[in-house]
Amino acid sequence: MIALFDIDIQGAKKIHAIFPETNFIFVCPPSISELHSRLLKRNTDKPEVIAKRVENATGEIAECIELWHMFKHRILNKDLERSSQEFMGIIEALYEEELGLKKE
């Protein structure tokens, strides 16, 4: 069975502690400045909320690098279409691996 969860690093670490065989996919922005720009363009959060989200993202990206053994799959979200295809490719490969199938 493959279940998908959208969780932060703290949640991923808790799951990994119980189920170390779990596969995690870390999706990160192309840069912190690009993340900041995207959040500003959305115009949904106050500046202090955006600043906190950028600060949190900076720490999570650094933590993801430290936890390389846990986050075996990483997607650089520079282009939404390409990132979506890459995500689906990872999911399909994991599904085939789970079922013991080989893609021909």
VOROVO-794103 format. One record per residue: residue number from 1; z, x, y of N, C-alpha, C, O in turn; residue in one letter. Coordinates in Angstrom, 3 decimals, padded with zeros to 6 digits. Last residue first. Layout:
BEGIN
+-----+----------+----------+----------+----------+----------+----------+----------+----------+----------+----------+----------+----------+------+
: seq :     n.c3 :     n.c1 :     n.c2 :    ca.c3 :    ca.c1 :    ca.c2 :     c.c3 :     c.c1 :     c.c2 :     o.c3 :     o.c1 :     o.c2 : type :
+-----+----------+----------+----------+----------+----------+----------+----------+----------+----------+----------+----------+----------+------+
: NUM :        Z :        X :        Y :        Z :        X :        Y :        Z :        X :        Y :        Z :        X :        Y :    a :
...
+-----+----------+----------+----------+----------+----------+----------+----------+----------+----------+----------+----------+----------+------+
! end
This chain:
BEGIN
+-----+----------+----------+----------+----------+----------+----------+----------+----------+----------+----------+----------+----------+------+
: seq :     n.c3 :     n.c1 :     n.c2 :    ca.c3 :    ca.c1 :    ca.c2 :     c.c3 :     c.c1 :     c.c2 :     o.c3 :     o.c1 :     o.c2 : type :
+-----+----------+----------+----------+----------+----------+----------+----------+----------+----------+----------+----------+----------+------+
: 104 : -018.290 :  008.588 : -001.839 : -019.554 :  009.203 : -002.283 : -020.585 :  009.145 : -001.205 : -021.707 :  009.614 : -001.398 :    e :
: 103 : -014.844 :  009.105 : -001.919 : -015.965 :  008.606 : -001.153 : -017.234 :  009.341 : -001.577 : -017.248 :  010.569 : -001.664 :    k :
: 102 : -012.772 :  008.285 : -004.586 : -013.463 :  009.350 : -003.869 : -014.653 :  008.733 : -003.169 : -015.384 :  007.934 : -003.753 :    k :
: 101 : -009.510 :  006.863 : -005.128 : -010.966 :  006.783 : -005.045 : -011.522 :  007.995 : -004.327 : -010.822 :  008.649 : -003.553 :    l :
: 100 : -006.823 :  006.389 : -005.257 : -007.388 :  007.357 : -006.185 : -008.902 :  007.321 : -006.219 : -009.516 :  007.702 : -007.216 :    g :
:  99 : -005.627 :  004.842 : -003.391 : -006.207 :  004.148 : -004.550 : -006.780 :  005.101 : -005.587 : -007.179 :  004.677 : -006.671 :    l :
:  98 : -004.920 :  006.814 : -001.566 : -003.878 :  005.965 : -002.152 : -004.377 :  005.278 : -003.419 : -003.641 :  005.148 : -004.397 :    e :
:  97 : -007.448 :  007.738 : -000.816 : -006.518 :  008.641 : -001.509 : -005.428 :  007.839 : -002.219 : -005.058 :  008.156 : -003.349 :    e :
:  96 : -008.383 :  005.483 :  000.494 : -009.089 :  005.959 : -000.698 : -008.199 :  006.890 : -001.519 : -008.193 :  006.841 : -002.749 :    e :
:  95 : -006.523 :  005.466 :  002.597 : -006.610 :  004.331 :  001.684 : -007.283 :  004.748 :  000.376 : -006.814 :  004.410 : -000.711 :    y :
:  94 : -007.126 :  007.842 :  003.887 : -005.797 :  007.661 :  003.307 : -005.797 :  006.521 :  002.293 : -005.143 :  006.607 :  001.254 :    l :
:  93 : -009.736 :  007.246 :  004.717 : -009.504 :  008.371 :  003.814 : -008.135 :  008.239 :  003.136 : -008.009 :  008.498 :  001.939 :    a :
:  92 : -009.242 :  005.065 :  006.458 : -010.084 :  004.887 :  005.263 : -009.844 :  006.000 :  004.248 : -009.756 :  005.735 :  003.050 :    e :
:  91 : -007.676 :  006.371 :  008.413 : -007.120 :  005.259 :  007.640 : -007.915 :  005.048 :  006.355 : -007.333 :  004.873 :  005.284 :    i :
:  90 : -009.544 :  008.206 :  009.419 : -008.298 :  008.681 :  008.809 : -007.711 :  007.597 :  007.912 : -007.298 :  007.872 :  006.786 :    i :
:  89 : -011.475 :  006.436 :  010.415 : -011.827 :  007.411 :  009.385 : -010.599 :  007.937 :  008.662 : -010.607 :  008.096 :  007.441 :    g :
:  88 : -010.033 :  005.128 :  012.409 : -010.485 :  004.366 :  011.241 : -010.884 :  005.301 :  010.096 : -010.650 :  004.982 :  008.930 :    m :
:  87 : -009.720 :  007.319 :  014.179 : -008.559 :  006.632 :  013.608 : -008.950 :  005.885 :  012.334 : -008.279 :  005.998 :  011.308 :    f :
:  86 : -012.389 :  007.827 :  014.833 : -011.602 :  008.864 :  014.167 : -010.374 :  008.245 :  013.485 : -010.034 :  008.604 :  012.358 :    e :
:  85 : -013.027 :  005.451 :  016.138 : -013.748 :  005.834 :  014.919 : -012.964 :  006.876 :  014.127 : -012.888 :  006.809 :  012.900 :    q :
:  84 : -011.283 :  005.648 :  018.311 : -011.177 :  004.514 :  017.381 : -011.859 :  004.840 :  016.060 : -011.331 :  004.538 :  014.990 :    s :
:  83 : -012.291 :  007.930 :  019.556 : -010.922 :  007.945 :  019.038 : -010.711 :  006.821 :  018.024 : -010.046 :  007.011 :  017.005 :    s :
:  82 : -014.807 :  006.977 :  020.352 : -014.706 :  008.092 :  019.395 : -013.319 :  008.137 :  018.749 : -013.194 :  008.356 :  017.544 :    r :
:  81 : -013.991 :  004.951 :  022.138 : -014.871 :  004.663 :  020.998 : -014.744 :  005.745 :  019.925 : -014.593 :  005.448 :  018.740 :    e :
:  80 : -012.382 :  006.350 :  024.058 : -011.834 :  005.283 :  023.232 : -012.678 :  005.011 :  021.993 : -012.131 :  004.856 :  020.902 :    l :
:  79 : -012.011 :  009.727 :  024.498 : -013.003 :  008.657 :  024.552 : -012.562 :  007.573 :  023.572 : -012.386 :  007.846 :  022.385 :    d :
:  78 : -009.627 :  011.070 :  024.166 : -010.437 :  011.348 :  025.358 : -011.453 :  010.226 :  025.584 : -011.716 :  009.830 :  026.719 :    k :
:  77 : -007.186 :  011.339 :  022.444 : -007.787 :  010.115 :  022.957 : -008.517 :  010.362 :  024.281 : -008.085 :  009.928 :  025.349 :    n :
:  76 : -007.038 :  013.168 :  019.708 : -007.089 :  013.379 :  021.148 : -007.873 :  012.210 :  021.735 : -009.084 :  012.108 :  021.541 :    l :
:  75 : -004.991 :  012.697 :  016.994 : -006.215 :  012.239 :  017.645 : -006.069 :  012.485 :  019.140 : -005.093 :  012.059 :  019.757 :    i :
:  74 : -003.809 :  014.142 :  014.032 : -003.696 :  014.017 :  015.487 : -005.046 :  013.603 :  016.043 : -006.095 :  014.091 :  015.620 :    r :
:  73 : -001.961 :  014.337 :  011.135 : -003.160 :  013.771 :  011.746 : -002.902 :  013.592 :  013.239 : -001.916 :  012.979 :  013.651 :    h :
:  72 :  000.461 :  015.261 :  010.446 : -000.686 :  015.975 :  009.895 : -002.000 :  015.494 :  010.488 : -003.029 :  016.159 :  010.362 :    k :
:  71 :  003.376 :  015.416 :  011.487 :  002.180 :  014.803 :  012.078 :  000.948 :  015.586 :  011.629 :  000.458 :  016.461 :  012.343 :    f :
:  70 :  005.027 :  017.118 :  009.972 :  005.168 :  015.671 :  009.868 :  003.913 :  014.956 :  010.375 :  003.447 :  014.000 :  009.756 :    m :
:  69 :  004.418 :  019.691 :  010.594 :  004.486 :  019.339 :  009.172 :  004.571 :  017.828 :  008.963 :  004.224 :  017.325 :  007.894 :    h :
:  68 :  004.699 :  019.757 :  013.354 :  003.353 :  019.830 :  012.778 :  003.340 :  019.409 :  011.317 :  002.358 :  018.833 :  010.847 :    w :
:  67 :  006.683 :  019.404 :  015.297 :  006.764 :  018.676 :  014.030 :  005.402 :  018.639 :  013.331 :  005.006 :  017.610 :  012.785 :    l :
:  66 :  005.879 :  020.731 :  017.589 :  006.965 :  021.311 :  016.785 :  007.032 :  020.685 :  015.389 :  007.393 :  021.352 :  014.419 :    e :
:  65 :  003.998 :  018.872 :  018.455 :  003.559 :  020.227 :  018.109 :  004.611 :  020.903 :  017.234 :  004.275 :  021.568 :  016.254 :    i :
:  64 :  005.667 :  016.734 :  019.018 :  004.632 :  016.587 :  017.994 :  004.146 :  017.955 :  017.528 :  003.913 :  018.164 :  016.338 :    c :
:  63 :  007.098 :  017.744 :  021.180 :  007.788 :  017.511 :  019.905 :  006.790 :  017.374 :  018.756 :  007.045 :  017.847 :  017.649 :    e :
:  62 :  005.121 :  017.758 :  023.136 :  005.753 :  019.020 :  022.732 :  006.437 :  018.870 :  021.379 :  006.363 :  019.762 :  020.535 :    a :
:  61 :  004.689 :  014.993 :  023.245 :  003.589 :  015.888 :  022.862 :  004.155 :  017.232 :  022.397 :  003.718 :  017.777 :  021.384 :    i :
:  60 :  007.190 :  014.114 :  024.132 :  006.704 :  013.711 :  022.813 :  005.556 :  014.593 :  022.336 :  005.463 :  014.903 :  021.148 :    e :
:  59 :  007.350 :  015.232 :  026.719 :  008.305 :  015.637 :  025.684 :  007.813 :  015.289 :  024.287 :  007.994 :  016.072 :  023.354 :    g :
:  58 :  005.225 :  013.839 :  027.904 :  005.238 :  015.305 :  027.903 :  006.169 :  015.825 :  026.812 :  005.820 :  016.745 :  026.072 :    t :
:  57 :  006.090 :  011.204 :  027.664 :  004.893 :  011.648 :  026.935 :  004.852 :  013.167 :  026.840 :  004.482 :  013.716 :  025.802 :    a :
:  56 :  008.260 :  011.190 :  029.463 :  008.481 :  010.947 :  028.031 :  007.304 :  011.462 :  027.200 :  007.501 :  012.082 :  026.156 :    n :
:  55 :  006.838 :  011.627 :  031.867 :  007.878 :  012.573 :  031.431 :  008.139 :  012.427 :  029.933 :  008.229 :  013.423 :  029.216 :    e :
:  54 :  005.278 :  009.334 :  031.897 :  004.622 :  010.644 :  031.840 :  005.614 :  011.704 :  031.371 :  005.269 :  012.574 :  030.572 :    v :
:  53 :  007.275 :  007.395 :  032.120 :  006.380 :  007.376 :  030.958 :  005.686 :  008.729 :  030.796 :  005.525 :  009.213 :  029.676 :    r :
:  52 :  008.383 :  008.094 :  034.609 :  009.215 :  008.180 :  033.396 :  008.343 :  008.208 :  032.140 :  008.630 :  008.952 :  031.202 :    k :
:  51 :  006.201 :  007.562 :  036.294 :  006.768 :  008.918 :  036.241 :  007.600 :  009.102 :  034.973 :  007.530 :  010.152 :  034.333 :    a :
:  50 :  005.949 :  004.809 :  035.867 :  004.865 :  005.711 :  035.474 :  005.395 :  007.134 :  035.335 :  005.076 :  007.830 :  034.371 :    i :
:  49 :  008.323 :  003.989 :  037.047 :  008.103 :  003.711 :  035.623 :  007.005 :  004.635 :  035.091 :  007.123 :  005.178 :  033.993 :    v :
:  48 :  007.887 :  004.727 :  039.676 :  008.999 :  005.358 :  038.954 :  008.891 :  005.121 :  037.446 :  009.320 :  005.961 :  036.656 :    e :
:  47 :  005.642 :  003.086 :  040.407 :  005.536 :  004.553 :  040.334 :  006.665 :  005.227 :  039.555 :  006.422 :  006.202 :  038.845 :    p :
:  46 :  005.422 :  000.224 :  038.197 :  005.853 :  000.847 :  039.443 :  005.771 :  002.366 :  039.294 :  005.823 :  002.880 :  038.176 :    k :
:  45 :  002.515 : -000.871 :  036.373 :  003.872 : -000.346 :  036.460 :  004.146 :  000.230 :  037.835 :  003.236 :  000.664 :  038.543 :    d :
:  44 : -000.102 : -001.621 :  036.484 :  000.838 : -002.568 :  035.875 :  002.291 : -002.119 :  036.003 :  003.203 : -002.911 :  035.765 :    t :
:  43 : -002.460 : -000.205 :  037.053 : -001.766 : -000.915 :  038.126 : -000.798 : -001.978 :  037.570 : -000.689 : -003.079 :  038.110 :    n :
:  42 : -004.264 :  001.337 :  035.697 : -003.875 :  000.048 :  035.115 : -003.188 : -000.845 :  036.141 : -003.312 : -002.070 :  036.107 :    r :
:  41 : -004.336 :  003.671 :  037.209 : -005.485 :  002.762 :  037.259 : -005.157 :  001.390 :  036.678 : -005.714 :  000.385 :  037.119 :    k :
:  40 : -001.926 :  004.907 :  036.414 : -002.097 :  004.449 :  037.796 : -003.217 :  003.413 :  037.895 : -003.072 :  002.399 :  038.578 :    l :
:  39 : -002.563 :  005.532 :  033.773 : -001.457 :  004.614 :  034.050 : -001.539 :  004.064 :  035.475 : -001.252 :  002.890 :  035.708 :    l :
:  38 : -004.649 :  007.358 :  034.188 : -004.887 :  006.109 :  033.458 : -003.805 :  005.083 :  033.754 : -004.096 :  003.905 :  033.961 :    r :
:  37 : -003.256 :  009.441 :  035.524 : -004.366 :  008.737 :  036.175 : -004.636 :  007.386 :  035.514 : -004.829 :  006.384 :  036.202 :    s :
:  36 : -001.498 :  010.259 :  033.498 : -000.983 :  009.762 :  034.775 : -002.048 :  008.940 :  035.498 : -001.760 :  007.864 :  036.022 :    h :
:  35 : -003.375 :  011.158 :  031.623 : -002.460 :  010.063 :  031.298 : -001.935 :  009.432 :  032.581 : -001.931 :  008.210 :  032.724 :    l :
:  34 : -004.473 :  013.269 :  033.066 : -005.326 :  012.137 :  032.695 : -004.463 :  010.928 :  032.327 : -004.793 :  009.798 :  032.686 :    e :
:  33 : -002.245 :  014.960 :  033.220 : -002.815 :  014.421 :  034.459 : -003.733 :  013.228 :  034.182 : -003.772 :  012.282 :  034.968 :    s :
:  32 : -001.931 :  015.574 :  030.534 : -000.879 :  014.810 :  031.212 : -001.425 :  014.219 :  032.504 : -001.096 :  013.083 :  032.846 :    i :
:  31 : -004.903 :  015.041 :  028.580 : -004.029 :  015.867 :  029.420 : -002.973 :  014.961 :  030.046 : -003.118 :  013.739 :  030.076 :    s :
:  30 : -005.871 :  013.300 :  026.668 : -006.516 :  014.606 :  026.810 : -005.702 :  015.584 :  027.672 : -005.805 :  016.800 :  027.510 :    p :
:  29 : -003.054 :  011.826 :  024.868 : -004.056 :  011.839 :  025.934 : -004.694 :  013.224 :  026.038 : -004.130 :  014.207 :  025.557 :    p :
:  28 : -002.747 :  011.294 :  021.286 : -002.298 :  011.841 :  022.562 : -003.426 :  011.835 :  023.597 : -004.605 :  011.837 :  023.242 :    c :
:  27 : -001.431 :  010.016 :  018.443 : -002.534 :  009.825 :  019.391 : -002.046 :  010.315 :  020.747 : -001.059 :  009.814 :  021.286 :    v :
:  26 : -000.679 :  010.978 :  015.263 : -000.233 :  011.084 :  016.644 : -001.454 :  010.983 :  017.545 : -002.395 :  011.768 :  017.424 :    f :
:  25 :  000.038 :  009.494 :  012.313 : -001.091 :  009.832 :  013.176 : -000.559 :  009.845 :  014.602 : -000.048 :  008.836 :  015.089 :    i :
:  24 :  001.597 :  010.248 :  009.231 :  001.712 :  009.856 :  010.629 :  000.476 :  010.322 :  011.385 : -000.059 :  011.401 :  011.129 :    f :
:  23 :  002.415 :  009.288 :  005.995 :  001.407 :  009.902 :  006.860 :  001.556 :  009.358 :  008.275 :  001.631 :  008.147 :  008.480 :    n :
:  22 :  005.246 :  009.943 :  003.925 :  004.547 :  009.082 :  004.878 :  003.555 :  009.895 :  005.711 :  003.824 :  011.038 :  006.081 :    t :
:  21 :  006.867 :  011.415 :  002.367 :  005.448 :  011.416 :  002.000 :  004.599 :  010.575 :  002.957 :  003.379 :  010.505 :  002.812 :    e :
:  20 :  009.489 :  010.976 :  003.163 :  008.806 :  012.180 :  003.650 :  007.319 :  012.244 :  003.306 :  006.586 :  013.042 :  003.889 :    p :
:  19 :  011.240 :  008.513 :  003.924 :  009.978 :  008.562 :  003.174 :  009.160 :  009.775 :  003.633 :  008.226 :  009.615 :  004.419 :    f :
:  18 :  013.472 :  009.193 :  005.418 :  013.632 :  008.357 :  004.233 :  012.421 :  008.464 :  003.311 :  012.553 :  008.500 :  002.088 :    i :
:  17 :  012.484 :  010.807 :  007.432 :  013.706 :  011.237 :  006.736 :  013.899 :  010.457 :  005.436 :  014.428 :  010.994 :  004.463 :    a :
:  16 :  010.372 :  009.280 :  008.392 :  010.078 :  010.509 :  007.647 :  011.288 :  010.997 :  006.863 :  011.147 :  011.535 :  005.765 :    h :
:  15 :  011.780 :  007.324 :  009.829 :  010.999 :  006.944 :  008.646 :  010.733 :  008.161 :  007.773 :  010.853 :  008.087 :  006.550 :    i :
:  14 :  012.842 :  008.967 :  011.840 :  013.736 :  008.190 :  010.970 :  013.014 :  007.782 :  009.687 :  013.571 :  007.882 :  008.593 :    k :
:  13 :  010.531 :  009.951 :  013.035 :  011.462 :  010.888 :  012.401 :  012.421 :  010.162 :  011.454 :  012.767 :  010.684 :  010.394 :    k :
:  12 :  009.451 :  007.595 :  014.068 :  008.718 :  008.333 :  013.036 :  009.643 :  009.305 :  012.303 :  009.544 :  009.460 :  011.086 :    a :
:  11 :  011.337 :  006.984 :  016.039 :  011.165 :  006.102 :  014.886 :  010.459 :  006.790 :  013.740 :  010.816 :  006.601 :  012.577 :    g :
:  10 :  010.852 :  009.141 :  017.753 :  012.185 :  008.957 :  017.190 :  012.116 :  008.056 :  015.949 :  012.757 :  008.333 :  014.936 :    q :
:   9 :  008.175 :  008.759 :  018.495 :  008.538 :  009.905 :  017.654 :  009.916 :  009.730 :  017.016 :  010.124 :  010.127 :  015.870 :    i :
:   8 :  007.411 :  005.226 :  018.175 :  007.569 :  006.472 :  018.912 :  008.026 :  007.584 :  017.959 :  008.232 :  007.352 :  016.768 :    d :
:   7 :  004.879 :  003.272 :  016.484 :  006.254 :  003.676 :  016.765 :  006.272 :  004.964 :  017.571 :  005.282 :  005.692 :  017.638 :    i :
:   6 :  003.210 :  001.004 :  014.959 :  003.070 :  001.668 :  016.252 :  004.485 :  002.010 :  016.697 :  005.204 :  001.160 :  017.220 :    d :
:   5 :  002.271 :  001.118 :  011.562 :  003.305 :  000.857 :  012.558 :  002.959 :  001.614 :  013.826 :  002.470 :  002.742 :  013.768 :    f :
:   4 :  000.746 : -000.087 :  008.683 :  000.566 :  000.581 :  009.968 :  001.670 :  000.153 :  010.924 :  001.958 : -001.035 :  011.068 :    l :
:   3 :  000.782 :  000.565 :  005.228 :  001.303 : -000.229 :  006.338 :  001.125 :  000.579 :  007.608 :  001.328 :  001.794 :  007.611 :    a :
:   2 : -000.757 :  000.471 :  002.215 : -000.763 :  001.170 :  003.489 : -000.295 :  000.200 :  004.560 : -000.897 : -000.852 :  004.770 :    i :
:   1 :  000.000 :  000.836 : -001.167 :  000.000 :  000.000 :  000.000 :  000.000 :  000.884 :  001.234 :  000.675 :  001.913 :  001.283 :    m :
+-----+----------+----------+----------+----------+----------+----------+----------+----------+----------+----------+----------+----------+------+
! end
